[in-house]
Every structure is written in C-alpha cells, then in structure tokens.
C-alpha cells in the first residue's frame, strides 16, 4: 500500500499491528506512507515508512511482539518506564503489554518482524520447564552489534525470498520460525534470561 491519506495509512497499519494514533510533525500533506507485508513464514515481515516525522501512540501493544529494524533514518520510543533510541542498522525489540509511544524522523524506514506470540511463549516455557510466571519482557534497547549481524544475516534470507529466492516448504517454515525465536531468546536480554 502507498498513500498520502493519513487515515488510510492508520487503518492499514492497524490491521498489521494494533490500533494507534499518529501525529504528523509538520505539514500533513507531505505524508507518503508505504506499507509492504510479506508472509514468508507465520511471522510476517513488514516494511513501513511515512516520509515525514511522526509521533505514534500505540497504546498497550496487546499481544504484539515486534522486532523493529531501522533500515534508514532514526527513531525513539518509550514503553512505560523504559526508553530507547535507534538508528540506521539497529533493531529494537518491543514487548507486548506496555503503553508504547514512538517517534520516527522523516527518512525512517522500518523492516520489522511481527513475532508469533504463542510460539514465542511456548518455546520459552519449554526451555524453562514450566509455564511463565509473568509475561515475557525483552529489554527495550538495540540488539548488541554481534547479535544484530546474526539477526540481519538470518532475516536476509526471508527478505530475499520475495525477490525470487527459494521459498520455504511447510516444515522448513516451522523450523525457521523456531530458529528466529530461539536466537532472540538466547541472545537478547529478557526477564527470564538468567533462568
């Protein structure tokens, strides 16, 4: 989808992520929203940009775990008492259940993965050997440089599949999904990391 209509952009992004409001920081007529969703696995890849600086209030981020990579520009966010900034080449993990606000500069382009919450929680419980006592929460900060390199190399396969690469067969999709979640649970801090 590509649109210069703010309401149309909000409606389309709501269907992919969650209900939210957007404040354009500058002339609304300059908006040039681009949304592209690819379903290579059960965890959709999302490319999104607005072409103008925006402030977004995403509310409580219900059941939404989002790994937001900055492909261009810079951004900032707050989730309850945590805050983070990130720029070109960095990824920040967003956890479900937090009041979330975001600020994107004009050039900002995100290439994100919307995680399958049920698979993520089930995998975490399987490794812990018990059900989660409290909701899973990732530290709101950019991935380490080492993990960022691994994450981007892994996702480059999925992004390339929409450009004529070899598509994943059913069982391979399931394994690839679990591999992404495993990487995340092992390499980015969260409230169950120590255990």
N, C-alpha and C positions, 0 to 999 in steps of 0.2 A: 504494500500500500504506500502511496505517496500522496500527500495532501497539504494544502495551505490553509485548511479549515481546522482550527483548534479543537472544536467539539468532535469532529470526525476522528481526529488523532486520538483524543482522550478515549473515545468509545472503542476504537480498535485496540489500543494498548490495554484497556481494562479487560478485554476478553482474553488477553495473553497473560497478564499479571494479576491485577486486582483493581478494585475501584480506587480512584485517586483524583486529585485536583492539580491543575497546572497553572502557574502564574508566569506569563511571559515577561521577562525583564527587558523591556524595550518594545518597539512597535510590533503589535500582534500581526500586522500584515506581512512581516518578514519571515513568519514561520514557514518552514519547508520540512515537514515531518516525513520520515521514511521508516517503514516497519517491514521487516522481512523475517518470516518464521519458517524454519526448516525442521522437519520431523525425520531425522535420520535414525534416531532411537526413540525410546519412550520419553526422553528428556530433551525437549525442544531447544534448538539453537535460535537465538533471537538477535537480530541486528536492528538497532534503533538509534535515530538521531532526530533532532528538532531544527537544527540550523540556526537557532537563536539561543541566548541564555535563558534558562528556565529554572523555576523553583517548583518542586513537586512535593505534595503532601500525600503519601501513600497509605496513611492510616496505620492500621495494626499489622499489615503484611500477613494476613491469615493463611496458614498452610503454604507459605511461599518461601522456599529456599532458592536463592538466586546468586549465581557466581557471575558478577558483573565485571567484564574486562573492558578497559578503556583502550579502544583501538586508535583514538585520536582525541586531542584536547585534554581537559581536566574536569574533575568533579569533586564534590564534597558531600558528606552525608552525616546524619545523626540518627541513632536508634536508641531511644530512651537516654541513658546517661553516657553512652559511648559516641564517639565521633571519629571520622576518618576523612582523609583526602587522598586522592589518587590521580594519576596522570597516564599519559600515553605509555602503553606496555605493561600496566599493572592491573591486577584483578583483586576485587574485594568481595568477600562472602557476606551475603545478607541472610539473616536467620528469621524464621517465622515468629510471629507473636510479639513483635516490637513495633511501637509507633515509629514510623520511618519518614524522614524528610531528606530530600536530595536537591542538590544544586548542580546543574550542568552548564558549562560555558558554551558559547556558540558553536565552536568546532567539534564538541564532544560527540563521539560515536561509540556506542557500546556494542560489544559482541558477547552475549551472555548465554549461560546455560540455566534453564529452569529445571531444578532437580526434582525427581520423583520422591516426594516426602515419605511415602510409605516404604519404598525400597531403602531409602537412607536410614530411617529409624529401625527397620527390621535388620539391616546389616549391622548397625551399631549394637543392637540388642543381642544379636547372635555372637558377636565378639565378646561382649561383656558377660554373657551367660545369664542375663536377667533382663527384665523389662526396664525401660527408662524411668528412673525415679522422678525426674523433672525433664522438661523439654530440652532437646539438643540445642545448644547455642554456640556458634562459632565466634571467635574473637573478631571484632569489626576492625580489621586492619588489612593492608595489602599483603598478598602472599609474599613469602621470602623470595629472594632472587632465584634461589635454586629450585624451589617448587614452581615458581612462575614459568621457568624454562621447561620443566617437565609437563606442566599443565598445558602450555601452549602447543608443545610438540604433539601431545596426545589429541588435543582438540583439532589440530590442523588436519588430521585425517578426516574427521567428521565434516569440517568446513569444505574440504576438497571434494567430498563425495557429491556435493551438489553441482560441482563443475565437471562432472563426467567421470569421477573416480569410481572405483569398485564399490557397489552398495553392499551393506552388511546383510547377511542372511539372518533369519529369525533367531536361531540360537546365538549367533555371533553378536547380535544386538543386545541380548540379555547379558552376555558376558562383558561386553564393552560398557554397558550401563553400570554394572557392578564394579568394574575396574575404575571408572571415574569416581564413584563413591568411595571406594577403598583408598584411592590416592588422597582424596580430600580428608577423610577421617584419620589417616595416618600422618599427613604432612602439614595440616593447618590446625593450630590450637583451638580446642573447644572445651566445654565444661566436663567432658568425660576423658580427655586426653590422658591424664595421669593414670586413671584406672585401666 
